[in-house]
C-alpha cells in the first residue's frame, strides 16, 4: 500500500457551490490556509497547512475547517473529514438561514450519537449532493450501518455512491497547482480578540 503523501494535513474536503474566485473571497476571511480546486459542479476547499493561525485551542485546522460557516452564495456545502479517528460528514443547506448538520461514524460503532450536533438525515445528504434521481436514501443509511472499515474509505465510498467529485483531494490533498489562499490577518486577529474577550467574561462570572 502506498504511503499517505499528506499525513500532516490529515483528510478533509469541503465542497461548495459557486466559482473558485467567490470561494477564495470567503476563505480569506477564515482562520486556515487552504487550497481551492475547481471541480465539476463544485469547488473543493482543503487545507494547505495543518494548523489554523488562530490561538490554541482553536488552531486545529481540520476542526476549524469543519466548523466554518459557508456563506449563502456558496451553499449548499458538503464537508468530509477524518477527525479523531472518525468519519465526519457535514451539510450546510441552501437558504438565508445557516443550519449545519452532522454525521459522525466511528469504526466498530457505526453512526455515533452526537447530542450537541444537529443530525444529518440520509435524505438531506442525497438531496444536497444532487443525487435524488440516482440514489435512494436507504442506500446511504445502509452504507453507514456497516461499522467495519476505515473512516477514509467510508468517506470515499460515500463520495462514489453519491457521485461527488474530489475523492483524490480528500485522500491526498491539493498540490501546488491549486491556488493557495491564506487567511486575512485582520480576520484572525478579530477572532482571537473575540475568544479572549469571551474567556475573560466567563472568568469574571466564575469569580
C-alpha positions, 0 to 999 in steps of 0.5 A: 500500500502506498504511503499517505503523501499528506499525513500532516494535513490529515483528510478533509474536503469541503465542497461548495457551490459557486466559482473558485474566485467567490470561494477564495473571497470567503476563505480569506476571511477564515482562520486556515490556509487552504487550497481551492480546486475547481471541480465539476459542479463544485469547488473543493476547499482543503487545507494547505497547512495543518494548523489554523493561525488562530490561538490554541485551542482553536488552531486545529485546522481540520476542526476549524475547517469543519466548523466554518460557516459557508456563506449563502452564495456558496451553499449548499456545502458538503464537508468530509473529514477524518477527525479523531479517528472518525468519519465526519460528514457535514451539510450546510443547506441552501437558504438565508438561514445557516443550519449545519448538520452532522454525521459522525461514524466511528469504526466498530460503532457505526453512526455515533450519537452526537447530542450537541450536533444537529443530525444529518438525515440520509435524505438531506445528504442525497438531496444536497449532493444532487443525487435524488434521481440516482440514489435512494436514501436507504442506500446511504443509511445502509452504507453507514450501518456497516461499522467495519472499515476505515473512516477514509474509505467510508468517506470515499465510498460515500463520495462514489455512491453519491457521485461527488467529485474530489475523492483524490483531494480528500485522500491526498490533498491539493498540490501546488497547482491549486491556488493557495489562499491564506487567511486575512490577518485582520480576520484572525486577529478579530477572532482571537480578540473575540475568544479572549474577550469571551474567556475573560467574561466567563472568568469574571462570572466564575469569580 
